[in-house]
Structure formats: structure tokens, C-alpha cells
Amino acid sequence: MKKIVIFIVKLYRATFSAFLPVQCRFYPTCSEYMIEAVEKKGVWRGTLLGLKRILKCNPLFPGGYDPVP
């Protein structure tokens, strides 16, 4: 299951993300964060952490360095 989720994120990065301007407010990027979270925390918890991070990607949050806990 981990490999499937990571494949989907990498597929997103290679297709949709390649055509969008770079505008990530965080380091690591949200897609890198999602992959790392899934690898470290497992599919369910990692996906939830990644989704939470994506929701923080807006002007209400300062951005910056935000590692996977």
C-alpha cells in the first residue's frame, strides 16, 4: 500500500505539478513531505499528516521549514 501512495504522489509530481509554477511555502515541498510521512509513519497516518500539511499551504500560515514529526 505504501508503494501505491508514493507512486501516486510521484505521478502527480511528474504530470500536474510539472506544469504549475513553483509556489510551495514550505520546505520540504508538500509532495516531498507526503512521501516522507508515508515512509516514516505508514500509509494512514502519513497520508493524514500530508493532507494536514496541504491544508496549511495558504497565506494564513507562515510557511518555512516544516519537517515530518
PyMOL Python script that loads the backbone (N, CA, C, O; Angstrom):
from pymol import cmd

cmd.read_pdbstr("""\
ATOM      1  N   MET A   1       0.822  -1.195   0.000  1.00  0.00           N
ATOM      2  CA  MET A   1       0.000   0.000   0.000  1.00  0.00           C
ATOM      3  C   MET A   1       0.870   1.265   0.000  1.00  0.00           C
ATOM      4  O   MET A   1       0.543   2.247  -0.667  1.00  0.00           O
ATOM      5  N   LYS A   2       1.990   1.233   0.760  1.00  0.00           N
ATOM      6  CA  LYS A   2       2.894   2.384   0.794  1.00  0.00           C
ATOM      7  C   LYS A   2       3.378   2.735  -0.602  1.00  0.00           C
ATOM      8  O   LYS A   2       3.388   3.899  -1.000  1.00  0.00           O
ATOM      9  N   LYS A   3       3.777   1.707  -1.337  1.00  0.00           N
ATOM     10  CA  LYS A   3       4.323   1.933  -2.674  1.00  0.00           C
ATOM     11  C   LYS A   3       3.285   2.556  -3.597  1.00  0.00           C
ATOM     12  O   LYS A   3       3.631   3.362  -4.461  1.00  0.00           O
ATOM     13  N   ILE A   4       2.021   2.195  -3.425  1.00  0.00           N
ATOM     14  CA  ILE A   4       0.955   2.749  -4.266  1.00  0.00           C
ATOM     15  C   ILE A   4       0.786   4.240  -3.982  1.00  0.00           C
ATOM     16  O   ILE A   4       0.707   5.044  -4.911  1.00  0.00           O
ATOM     17  N   VAL A   5       0.731   4.607  -2.713  1.00  0.00           N
ATOM     18  CA  VAL A   5       0.562   6.020  -2.342  1.00  0.00           C
ATOM     19  C   VAL A   5       1.759   6.837  -2.828  1.00  0.00           C
ATOM     20  O   VAL A   5       1.589   7.925  -3.379  1.00  0.00           O
ATOM     21  N   ILE A   6       2.951   6.318  -2.625  1.00  0.00           N
ATOM     22  CA  ILE A   6       4.155   7.028  -3.070  1.00  0.00           C
ATOM     23  C   ILE A   6       4.168   7.152  -4.588  1.00  0.00           C
ATOM     24  O   ILE A   6       4.554   8.193  -5.119  1.00  0.00           O
ATOM     25  N   PHE A   7       3.750   6.103  -5.291  1.00  0.00           N
ATOM     26  CA  PHE A   7       3.667   6.157  -6.753  1.00  0.00           C
ATOM     27  C   PHE A   7       2.698   7.246  -7.203  1.00  0.00           C
ATOM     28  O   PHE A   7       2.992   7.983  -8.144  1.00  0.00           O
ATOM     29  N   ILE A   8       1.553   7.356  -6.545  1.00  0.00           N
ATOM     30  CA  ILE A   8       0.558   8.377  -6.905  1.00  0.00           C
ATOM     31  C   ILE A   8       1.138   9.780  -6.709  1.00  0.00           C
ATOM     32  O   ILE A   8       0.947  10.654  -7.555  1.00  0.00           O
ATOM     33  N   VAL A   9       1.839   9.994  -5.606  1.00  0.00           N
ATOM     34  CA  VAL A   9       2.443  11.309  -5.357  1.00  0.00           C
ATOM     35  C   VAL A   9       3.507  11.612  -6.412  1.00  0.00           C
ATOM     36  O   VAL A   9       3.574  12.729  -6.925  1.00  0.00           O
ATOM     37  N   LYS A  10       4.332  10.626  -6.733  1.00  0.00           N
ATOM     38  CA  LYS A  10       5.369  10.834  -7.758  1.00  0.00           C
ATOM     39  C   LYS A  10       4.749  11.059  -9.131  1.00  0.00           C
ATOM     40  O   LYS A  10       5.266  11.847  -9.924  1.00  0.00           O
ATOM     41  N   LEU A  11       3.654  10.378  -9.416  1.00  0.00           N
ATOM     42  CA  LEU A  11       2.942  10.583 -10.676  1.00  0.00           C
ATOM     43  C   LEU A  11       2.401  12.011 -10.743  1.00  0.00           C
ATOM     44  O   LEU A  11       2.498  12.664 -11.782  1.00  0.00           O
ATOM     45  N   TYR A  12       1.839  12.491  -9.650  1.00  0.00           N
ATOM     46  CA  TYR A  12       1.367  13.877  -9.576  1.00  0.00           C
ATOM     47  C   TYR A  12       2.519  14.842  -9.854  1.00  0.00           C
ATOM     48  O   TYR A  12       2.367  15.793 -10.620  1.00  0.00           O
ATOM     49  N   ARG A  13       3.671  14.594  -9.230  1.00  0.00           N
ATOM     50  CA  ARG A  13       4.822  15.479  -9.412  1.00  0.00           C
ATOM     51  C   ARG A  13       5.303  15.493 -10.856  1.00  0.00           C
ATOM     52  O   ARG A  13       5.737  16.528 -11.361  1.00  0.00           O
ATOM     53  N   ALA A  14       5.226  14.343 -11.518  1.00  0.00           N
ATOM     54  CA  ALA A  14       5.722  14.248 -12.894  1.00  0.00           C
ATOM     55  C   ALA A  14       4.733  14.795 -13.916  1.00  0.00           C
ATOM     56  O   ALA A  14       5.127  15.138 -15.031  1.00  0.00           O
ATOM     57  N   THR A  15       3.457  14.880 -13.555  1.00  0.00           N
ATOM     58  CA  THR A  15       2.448  15.321 -14.521  1.00  0.00           C
ATOM     59  C   THR A  15       1.923  16.704 -14.166  1.00  0.00           C
ATOM     60  O   THR A  15       2.399  17.700 -14.712  1.00  0.00           O
ATOM     61  N   PHE A  16       0.971  16.783 -13.281  1.00  0.00           N
ATOM     62  CA  PHE A  16       0.310  18.050 -12.958  1.00  0.00           C
ATOM     63  C   PHE A  16       1.273  19.087 -12.396  1.00  0.00           C
ATOM     64  O   PHE A  16       1.275  20.237 -12.836  1.00  0.00           O
ATOM     65  N   SER A  17       2.076  18.696 -11.444  1.00  0.00           N
ATOM     66  CA  SER A  17       2.980  19.631 -10.783  1.00  0.00           C
ATOM     67  C   SER A  17       4.019  20.209 -11.746  1.00  0.00           C
ATOM     68  O   SER A  17       4.473  21.339 -11.567  1.00  0.00           O
ATOM     69  N   ALA A  18       4.389  19.442 -12.755  1.00  0.00           N
ATOM     70  CA  ALA A  18       5.396  19.905 -13.719  1.00  0.00           C
ATOM     71  C   ALA A  18       4.913  21.115 -14.519  1.00  0.00           C
ATOM     72  O   ALA A  18       5.728  21.895 -15.011  1.00  0.00           O
ATOM     73  N   PHE A  19       3.604  21.276 -14.651  1.00  0.00           N
ATOM     74  CA  PHE A  19       3.043  22.374 -15.435  1.00  0.00           C
ATOM     75  C   PHE A  19       2.628  23.576 -14.592  1.00  0.00           C
ATOM     76  O   PHE A  19       2.202  24.595 -15.136  1.00  0.00           O
ATOM     77  N   LEU A  20       2.746  23.469 -13.281  1.00  0.00           N
ATOM     78  CA  LEU A  20       2.361  24.559 -12.382  1.00  0.00           C
ATOM     79  C   LEU A  20       3.600  25.330 -11.940  1.00  0.00           C
ATOM     80  O   LEU A  20       4.674  24.744 -11.800  1.00  0.00           O
ATOM     81  N   PRO A  21       3.465  26.630 -11.719  1.00  0.00           N
ATOM     82  CA  PRO A  21       4.624  27.377 -11.219  1.00  0.00           C
ATOM     83  C   PRO A  21       4.970  26.940  -9.793  1.00  0.00           C
ATOM     84  O   PRO A  21       4.090  26.569  -9.017  1.00  0.00           O
ATOM     85  N   VAL A  22       6.243  26.989  -9.465  1.00  0.00           N
ATOM     86  CA  VAL A  22       6.681  26.611  -8.120  1.00  0.00           C
ATOM     87  C   VAL A  22       6.174  27.665  -7.145  1.00  0.00           C
ATOM     88  O   VAL A  22       6.494  28.846  -7.274  1.00  0.00           O
ATOM     89  N   GLN A  23       5.391  27.238  -6.182  1.00  0.00           N
ATOM     90  CA  GLN A  23       4.836  28.194  -5.233  1.00  0.00           C
ATOM     91  C   GLN A  23       4.693  27.616  -3.830  1.00  0.00           C
ATOM     92  O   GLN A  23       3.888  28.093  -3.031  1.00  0.00           O
ATOM     93  N   CYS A  24       5.476  26.593  -3.541  1.00  0.00           N
ATOM     94  CA  CYS A  24       5.369  25.967  -2.230  1.00  0.00           C
ATOM     95  C   CYS A  24       5.911  26.907  -1.155  1.00  0.00           C
ATOM     96  O   CYS A  24       6.975  27.505  -1.315  1.00  0.00           O
ATOM     97  N   ARG A  25       5.175  27.024  -0.075  1.00  0.00           N
ATOM     98  CA  ARG A  25       5.540  27.908   1.030  1.00  0.00           C
ATOM     99  C   ARG A  25       6.434  27.201   2.043  1.00  0.00           C
ATOM    100  O   ARG A  25       6.984  27.834   2.944  1.00  0.00           O
ATOM    101  N   PHE A  26       6.575  25.899   1.891  1.00  0.00           N
ATOM    102  CA  PHE A  26       7.277  25.098   2.894  1.00  0.00           C
ATOM    103  C   PHE A  26       8.497  24.393   2.312  1.00  0.00           C
ATOM    104  O   PHE A  26       8.619  24.205   1.101  1.00  0.00           O
ATOM    105  N   TYR A  27       9.391  24.012   3.214  1.00  0.00           N
ATOM    106  CA  TYR A  27      10.481  23.112   2.879  1.00  0.00           C
ATOM    107  C   TYR A  27      10.450  21.994   3.903  1.00  0.00           C
ATOM    108  O   TYR A  27      10.453  22.289   5.098  1.00  0.00           O
ATOM    109  N   PRO A  28      10.422  20.755   3.515  1.00  0.00           N
ATOM    110  CA  PRO A  28      10.333  20.233   2.154  1.00  0.00           C
ATOM    111  C   PRO A  28       8.978  20.542   1.520  1.00  0.00           C
ATOM    112  O   PRO A  28       8.020  20.897   2.207  1.00  0.00           O
ATOM    113  N   THR A  29       8.919  20.399   0.188  1.00  0.00           N
ATOM    114  CA  THR A  29       7.660  20.667  -0.509  1.00  0.00           C
ATOM    115  C   THR A  29       6.589  19.717  -0.001  1.00  0.00           C
ATOM    116  O   THR A  29       6.899  18.711   0.638  1.00  0.00           O
ATOM    117  N   CYS A  30       5.341  20.027  -0.279  1.00  0.00           N
ATOM    118  CA  CYS A  30       4.236  19.197   0.212  1.00  0.00           C
ATOM    119  C   CYS A  30       4.316  17.765  -0.320  1.00  0.00           C
ATOM    120  O   CYS A  30       4.023  16.818   0.409  1.00  0.00           O
ATOM    121  N   SER A  31       4.709  17.603  -1.575  1.00  0.00           N
ATOM    122  CA  SER A  31       4.803  16.244  -2.119  1.00  0.00           C
ATOM    123  C   SER A  31       5.969  15.484  -1.480  1.00  0.00           C
ATOM    124  O   SER A  31       5.839  14.295  -1.192  1.00  0.00           O
ATOM    125  N   GLU A  32       7.099  16.148  -1.256  1.00  0.00           N
ATOM    126  CA  GLU A  32       8.219  15.505  -0.562  1.00  0.00           C
ATOM    127  C   GLU A  32       7.814  15.150   0.869  1.00  0.00           C
ATOM    128  O   GLU A  32       8.157  14.083   1.377  1.00  0.00           O
ATOM    129  N   TYR A  33       7.090  16.049   1.499  1.00  0.00           N
ATOM    130  CA  TYR A  33       6.605  15.831   2.864  1.00  0.00           C
ATOM    131  C   TYR A  33       5.695  14.609   2.914  1.00  0.00           C
ATOM    132  O   TYR A  33       5.827  13.774   3.810  1.00  0.00           O
ATOM    133  N   MET A  34       4.771  14.497   1.956  1.00  0.00           N
ATOM    134  CA  MET A  34       3.836  13.371   1.916  1.00  0.00           C
ATOM    135  C   MET A  34       4.594  12.052   1.768  1.00  0.00           C
ATOM    136  O   MET A  34       4.297  11.084   2.468  1.00  0.00           O
ATOM    137  N   ILE A  35       5.565  12.012   0.866  1.00  0.00           N
ATOM    138  CA  ILE A  35       6.339  10.784   0.668  1.00  0.00           C
ATOM    139  C   ILE A  35       7.088  10.416   1.947  1.00  0.00           C
ATOM    140  O   ILE A  35       7.061   9.261   2.371  1.00  0.00           O
ATOM    141  N   GLU A  36       7.746  11.379   2.553  1.00  0.00           N
ATOM    142  CA  GLU A  36       8.496  11.118   3.785  1.00  0.00           C
ATOM    143  C   GLU A  36       7.571  10.687   4.923  1.00  0.00           C
ATOM    144  O   GLU A  36       7.909   9.787   5.691  1.00  0.00           O
ATOM    145  N   ALA A  37       6.414  11.322   5.032  1.00  0.00           N
ATOM    146  CA  ALA A  37       5.463  10.974   6.089  1.00  0.00           C
ATOM    147  C   ALA A  37       4.952   9.548   5.916  1.00  0.00           C
ATOM    148  O   ALA A  37       4.841   8.808   6.894  1.00  0.00           O
ATOM    149  N   VAL A  38       4.644   9.160   4.695  1.00  0.00           N
ATOM    150  CA  VAL A  38       4.160   7.795   4.439  1.00  0.00           C
ATOM    151  C   VAL A  38       5.265   6.785   4.732  1.00  0.00           C
ATOM    152  O   VAL A  38       4.999   5.727   5.302  1.00  0.00           O
ATOM    153  N   GLU A  39       6.504   7.100   4.348  1.00  0.00           N
ATOM    154  CA  GLU A  39       7.614   6.187   4.620  1.00  0.00           C
ATOM    155  C   GLU A  39       7.873   6.041   6.117  1.00  0.00           C
ATOM    156  O   GLU A  39       8.140   4.936   6.590  1.00  0.00           O
ATOM    157  N   LYS A  40       7.799   7.141   6.870  1.00  0.00           N
ATOM    158  CA  LYS A  40       8.105   7.115   8.304  1.00  0.00           C
ATOM    159  C   LYS A  40       6.936   6.642   9.167  1.00  0.00           C
ATOM    160  O   LYS A  40       7.130   5.877  10.111  1.00  0.00           O
ATOM    161  N   LYS A  41       5.726   7.095   8.846  1.00  0.00           N
ATOM    162  CA  LYS A  41       4.580   6.889   9.733  1.00  0.00           C
ATOM    163  C   LYS A  41       3.586   5.840   9.244  1.00  0.00           C
ATOM    164  O   LYS A  41       2.665   5.479   9.976  1.00  0.00           O
ATOM    165  N   GLY A  42       3.758   5.349   8.021  1.00  0.00           N
ATOM    166  CA  GLY A  42       2.797   4.397   7.468  1.00  0.00           C
ATOM    167  C   GLY A  42       1.773   5.118   6.606  1.00  0.00           C
ATOM    168  O   GLY A  42       1.711   6.348   6.577  1.00  0.00           O
ATOM    169  N   VAL A  43       0.975   4.327   5.907  1.00  0.00           N
ATOM    170  CA  VAL A  43       0.052   4.886   4.915  1.00  0.00           C
ATOM    171  C   VAL A  43      -0.996   5.793   5.540  1.00  0.00           C
ATOM    172  O   VAL A  43      -1.156   6.931   5.100  1.00  0.00           O
ATOM    173  N   TRP A  44      -1.703   5.329   6.538  1.00  0.00           N
ATOM    174  CA  TRP A  44      -2.840   6.101   7.068  1.00  0.00           C
ATOM    175  C   TRP A  44      -2.386   7.355   7.787  1.00  0.00           C
ATOM    176  O   TRP A  44      -2.858   8.452   7.486  1.00  0.00           O
ATOM    177  N   ARG A  45      -1.476   7.204   8.731  1.00  0.00           N
ATOM    178  CA  ARG A  45      -1.011   8.372   9.486  1.00  0.00           C
ATOM    179  C   ARG A  45      -0.227   9.332   8.587  1.00  0.00           C
ATOM    180  O   ARG A  45      -0.371  10.550   8.694  1.00  0.00           O
ATOM    181  N   GLY A  46       0.597   8.778   7.706  1.00  0.00           N
ATOM    182  CA  GLY A  46       1.377   9.607   6.790  1.00  0.00           C
ATOM    183  C   GLY A  46       0.502  10.403   5.841  1.00  0.00           C
ATOM    184  O   GLY A  46       0.770  11.574   5.571  1.00  0.00           O
ATOM    185  N   THR A  47      -0.553   9.762   5.332  1.00  0.00           N
ATOM    186  CA  THR A  47      -1.479  10.459   4.439  1.00  0.00           C
ATOM    187  C   THR A  47      -2.209  11.570   5.187  1.00  0.00           C
ATOM    188  O   THR A  47      -2.394  12.662   4.650  1.00  0.00           O
ATOM    189  N   LEU A  48      -2.621  11.301   6.410  1.00  0.00           N
ATOM    190  CA  LEU A  48      -3.290  12.342   7.206  1.00  0.00           C
ATOM    191  C   LEU A  48      -2.352  13.520   7.477  1.00  0.00           C
ATOM    192  O   LEU A  48      -2.763  14.677   7.386  1.00  0.00           O
ATOM    193  N   LEU A  49      -1.099  13.224   7.809  1.00  0.00           N
ATOM    194  CA  LEU A  49      -0.129  14.306   8.018  1.00  0.00           C
ATOM    195  C   LEU A  49       0.073  15.106   6.735  1.00  0.00           C
ATOM    196  O   LEU A  49       0.154  16.333   6.770  1.00  0.00           O
ATOM    197  N   GLY A  50       0.152  14.410   5.607  1.00  0.00           N
ATOM    198  CA  GLY A  50       0.324  15.092   4.327  1.00  0.00           C
ATOM    199  C   GLY A  50      -0.857  15.969   3.977  1.00  0.00           C
ATOM    200  O   GLY A  50      -0.680  17.088   3.495  1.00  0.00           O
ATOM    201  N   LEU A  51      -2.064  15.475   4.215  1.00  0.00           N
ATOM    202  CA  LEU A  51      -3.263  16.269   3.933  1.00  0.00           C
ATOM    203  C   LEU A  51      -3.340  17.490   4.847  1.00  0.00           C
ATOM    204  O   LEU A  51      -3.734  18.575   4.419  1.00  0.00           O
ATOM    205  N   LYS A  52      -2.959  17.300   6.105  1.00  0.00           N
ATOM    206  CA  LYS A  52      -2.933  18.431   7.043  1.00  0.00           C
ATOM    207  C   LYS A  52      -1.947  19.494   6.559  1.00  0.00           C
ATOM    208  O   LYS A  52      -2.219  20.691   6.641  1.00  0.00           O
ATOM    209  N   ARG A  53      -0.816  19.045   6.059  1.00  0.00           N
ATOM    210  CA  ARG A  53       0.199  19.968   5.534  1.00  0.00           C
ATOM    211  C   ARG A  53      -0.325  20.719   4.316  1.00  0.00           C
ATOM    212  O   ARG A  53      -0.106  21.924   4.192  1.00  0.00           O
ATOM    213  N   ILE A  54      -1.014  20.022   3.417  1.00  0.00           N
ATOM    214  CA  ILE A  54      -1.574  20.664   2.224  1.00  0.00           C
ATOM    215  C   ILE A  54      -2.589  21.732   2.623  1.00  0.00           C
ATOM    216  O   ILE A  54      -2.649  22.794   2.004  1.00  0.00           O
ATOM    217  N   LEU A  55      -3.385  21.456   3.652  1.00  0.00           N
ATOM    218  CA  LEU A  55      -4.370  22.438   4.115  1.00  0.00           C
ATOM    219  C   LEU A  55      -3.698  23.682   4.707  1.00  0.00           C
ATOM    220  O   LEU A  55      -4.286  24.763   4.706  1.00  0.00           O
ATOM    221  N   LYS A  56      -2.467  23.532   5.214  1.00  0.00           N
ATOM    222  CA  LYS A  56      -1.736  24.675   5.772  1.00  0.00           C
ATOM    223  C   LYS A  56      -1.068  25.515   4.691  1.00  0.00           C
ATOM    224  O   LYS A  56      -0.513  26.574   4.985  1.00  0.00           O
ATOM    225  N   CYS A  57      -1.115  25.062   3.465  1.00  0.00           N
ATOM    226  CA  CYS A  57      -0.430  25.765   2.373  1.00  0.00           C
ATOM    227  C   CYS A  57      -1.314  26.897   1.852  1.00  0.00           C
ATOM    228  O   CYS A  57      -1.919  26.791   0.786  1.00  0.00           O
ATOM    229  N   ASN A  58      -1.376  27.977   2.623  1.00  0.00           N
ATOM    230  CA  ASN A  58      -2.159  29.157   2.258  1.00  0.00           C
ATOM    231  C   ASN A  58      -1.592  30.359   3.009  1.00  0.00           C
ATOM    232  O   ASN A  58      -0.756  30.189   3.897  1.00  0.00           O
ATOM    233  N   PRO A  59      -2.025  31.554   2.674  1.00  0.00           N
ATOM    234  CA  PRO A  59      -1.462  32.766   3.295  1.00  0.00           C
ATOM    235  C   PRO A  59      -1.691  32.896   4.804  1.00  0.00           C
ATOM    236  O   PRO A  59      -1.062  33.743   5.438  1.00  0.00           O
ATOM    237  N   LEU A  60      -2.562  32.092   5.391  1.00  0.00           N
ATOM    238  CA  LEU A  60      -2.817  32.190   6.826  1.00  0.00           C
ATOM    239  C   LEU A  60      -1.705  31.567   7.667  1.00  0.00           C
ATOM    240  O   LEU A  60      -1.623  31.818   8.869  1.00  0.00           O
ATOM    241  N   PHE A  61      -0.848  30.755   7.041  1.00  0.00           N
ATOM    242  CA  PHE A  61       0.247  30.105   7.749  1.00  0.00           C
ATOM    243  C   PHE A  61       1.569  30.636   7.204  1.00  0.00           C
ATOM    244  O   PHE A  61       1.670  30.915   6.009  1.00  0.00           O
ATOM    245  N   PRO A  62       2.578  30.779   8.051  1.00  0.00           N
ATOM    246  CA  PRO A  62       3.811  31.436   7.621  1.00  0.00           C
ATOM    247  C   PRO A  62       4.694  30.636   6.666  1.00  0.00           C
ATOM    248  O   PRO A  62       5.510  31.233   5.963  1.00  0.00           O
ATOM    249  N   GLY A  63       4.567  29.333   6.615  1.00  0.00           N
ATOM    250  CA  GLY A  63       5.448  28.546   5.756  1.00  0.00           C
ATOM    251  C   GLY A  63       6.799  28.351   6.421  1.00  0.00           C
ATOM    252  O   GLY A  63       6.917  28.484   7.639  1.00  0.00           O
ATOM    253  N   GLY A  64       7.826  28.036   5.629  1.00  0.00           N
ATOM    254  CA  GLY A  64       9.167  27.826   6.164  1.00  0.00           C
ATOM    255  C   GLY A  64       9.480  26.350   6.318  1.00  0.00           C
ATOM    256  O   GLY A  64       8.857  25.499   5.682  1.00  0.00           O
ATOM    257  N   TYR A  65      10.455  26.054   7.169  1.00  0.00           N
ATOM    258  CA  TYR A  65      10.891  24.677   7.388  1.00  0.00           C
ATOM    259  C   TYR A  65       9.868  23.960   8.253  1.00  0.00           C
ATOM    260  O   TYR A  65       9.531  24.426   9.341  1.00  0.00           O
ATOM    261  N   ASP A  66       9.375  22.827   7.768  1.00  0.00           N
ATOM    262  CA  ASP A  66       8.350  22.062   8.478  1.00  0.00           C
ATOM    263  C   ASP A  66       8.603  20.572   8.257  1.00  0.00           C
ATOM    264  O   ASP A  66       8.024  19.976   7.348  1.00  0.00           O
ATOM    265  N   PRO A  67       9.467  19.959   9.085  1.00  0.00           N
ATOM    266  CA  PRO A  67       9.785  18.545   8.891  1.00  0.00           C
ATOM    267  C   PRO A  67       8.655  17.631   9.363  1.00  0.00           C
ATOM    268  O   PRO A  67       7.770  18.048  10.110  1.00  0.00           O
ATOM    269  N   VAL A  68       8.703  16.390   8.916  1.00  0.00           N
ATOM    270  CA  VAL A  68       7.743  15.379   9.372  1.00  0.00           C
ATOM    271  C   VAL A  68       8.055  15.090  10.836  1.00  0.00           C
ATOM    272  O   VAL A  68       9.210  14.842  11.180  1.00  0.00           O
ATOM    273  N   PRO A  69       7.043  15.118  11.708  1.00  0.00           N
ATOM    274  CA  PRO A  69       7.306  14.859  13.136  1.00  0.00           C
ATOM    275  C   PRO A  69       7.723  13.420  13.397  1.00  0.00           C
ATOM    276  O   PRO A  69       7.978  13.049  14.543  1.00  0.00           O
TER     277      PRO A  69
END
""", "prot")
cmd.dss("prot")
cmd.show_as("cartoon", "prot")
cmd.util.cbc("prot")
cmd.orient("prot")
